[in-house]
Amino acid sequence: MSATSAYVSLRDFWSQYFELTSRANPPPREAVVLQRYVGSVFGDLTEHRFDHLDTLPITVQCSACQNNTAQRKEAVCETHVGVLIGILEAMTHVPIEASYVPTPDRDCVVTLQLSPVNGRPAAAVAARREHVDIYNSGQVVYLLDRHAGVFHALPDAPASVMAALDRPRTPAELASLTRLAEVGVRSILDQFYAWGWISCHFDAAG
């Protein structure tokens, strides 16, 4: 009887590990906070600077890297990139792929972008979970979380997004229906996901 084991790359291992361990309490989408968080993981390996955290792709400038020398170790780079992918996946709830370009001056640019599905661009699809119901009193929209047994009064913008989730929809579809900015819709979906009110999956666009 023979046993086979699947090969897991360093990048995949660390991305999965950090996505799982960061999922319950991911860092907020604030560049300074995330820089400190990542710095606490890597110590003095490198200094991270994020160009923005609002939309993908996200570019990370890594400067003064201790590994980006003539003796650069690929395993260190792959571990580093895997950790970044895992943290960003926990923050954004989307599948991410990364590429990086080391340069001789010990700087490196890491680009994190949405990973394709079956070779085609991925589209996030949000769905209201079965234990969540909404009720409109005429003045206030209430959300009932049956798992927690609690009613929540929703502000206008989150209420409009939750109401539009009468079936699974993409952020672009929700933005069109609610007339909210897509960035705002994604932020609201992030909160809904963190509270366990929606699920998210990814389909090939088109």
N, C-alpha and C positions, 0 to 999 in steps of 0.2 A: 504494500500500500504506500503510495507516494503522495507527498503533500507539495503543493505549489504555493508560492507566495508572490503576491503582486508587488512590483517595484513601485515605491513611492519616492519621488524626488525630494530633495531638501526643500525646494520652493513649495511644493504641494504640502509637505508635512507641516511646515511652519505656518503656511497660510491657513490650513485647516485648524491647526491648534489655536492660533490667535483669533480666528473668527469665532470659534466655539467659546473660548475663554473671555472674549471681549463682548460677546453678544448681549449678555444681560445688562451690562453697564458700559456701553461704548463711550469714548470721549466725545464731547460736543464738537460741532463743526466750527471750531474756532482755531485759527492757525497757531496762535501762541500756545494755547492749551495743548493742542496736538503735538507741537514741537517739544514741549516739556514731557509729555507722555512718552513719545518715541525716544526722547533722550534718556528717560529713566530705564528704558529697555536696553539701549545700546551703549550707554555710558559715553566714553570719549572716542568711540569708533569714528564718528563723523558728526557734523552739524547739519541739521535739516532745515530747509526753508521751503514752505509750501506757497505756491503762487496764489492759490485760492482753494476753497473747499466747497464752492456752491454747485458746480456742475462738473461732469467728466468731459474731457480728460483733465486730470490733475497732474501738475508737474512739480516734482520735488528736486530742489537743488541741494546736493550733498557736497559740502566743502570740507577741506582739511581731513579727508578720509585716511585713516591709518592703514587701510588695506589697499588703497589705490596707489601702489608703488610698482617698481619693476618686478617685485616678488608677489604681485597680487594673487590672492587665493580665490578661485572661482566659488568654492564652497561658502566662503564668507559672504560674497555678493549674493548668492542664491538664497542663503538664510535671511539676509537683510531684506531682500525684495519680497520673500515669502511672508515675513512678519508685516511689512507694509501692506501687502495685499490683504492679509487676514484682518488687520485693524480697519482698513478702509471698507472691506466687505461688511464687517460688523456695524460700521457707522452708516453705510449707504444702503445696505440690504440688496446689493446688486453684485453679480459675478464680475470680477475684475481681472484683467490681465495686465502685465507690466513689461516694459522694456527699459533698458538702461544703456547709457553710453559713457564708459569711463574715459577720462582725458588725462594727459600726462601731468597736468598741474594739480592733480589730486582732487579735482572736482568731478562730480558725476551727476548726470541728469537722469532721473527716473520718471518715466511717464506711465501713469496709471489710467487705464481706460476700460470702457465696458467690454467684457469678453463676448465674442460672437457665439451664437447658437447654431450648430450645424453649418458653420462657415458663413452665416448671414448675421447682420446686425441684430442684437438682442433688444427686445422690447419688454420692459417691466409691466406686469399685469397685477393689479391689486384686487383683492376680493374681500368683502365683508364676511367675517367668520360666523358660523351658524349660531353661536351663543349670544350674538349681538343683535338687538332690535332697536329701532328708533320710533319715537312717538312725537307727533307735532300737536301741541296743545293749542295752536293758533297764535301764540305769542312766544313760546319757548319750545325748542326742539330738545327732547330728552333721549339719551341713549341708555338702554338697559343692558348691562353686562350680567347675563344670567349666571355665569360662573362665580362672580363675586357677589351677586345678589344686590347690586347697587345701581341706582339711577344717576346719570351725569347730565347736567344742563350744558348744552354745547353752544359756544359762540357761533355767530352767523357763518363765518368762513368754514370752520370744521363741520358745521351742520350741513352746509351745502355739499361738501365733499362726501360726507357719509351718506347723505340722501342719494347722491349720484351713483353710489356703489350698490345699486339695486341689482347689478350684475357685474362681473369682473370687467375692469376698464384699465387702460393705460393712463399715466399721468397727463399725457397730451389730450386724451379724450376728456378727462376730468376737468382740465383747464378750460377746454372749449365749452363744456356744459355749464360750469360754474362761473365762467368769465373771470377767474382768478389767474394770476401769473403762474406759469408752470413751476417756477422755483418755489413759490408759496405752497402749491399743491404738494410738491415733494416733501417739503418740511412738515406739513400736516400729516402726510402718510407715514413719515418717520415716527411721529408721535403715536399714531394709531398702531403701528407695528410694535413699538416698544411696550404699549399697554396691552397688547394681545388682542386687539379688536379686528385686525385684518391679517390676511396671509398674502404672500407675494410669490409669484413664480415668473419665469421668463420664457417667452416664445420668440421664435425668429420673426423679425419685423416683416410686414408685408404678407 
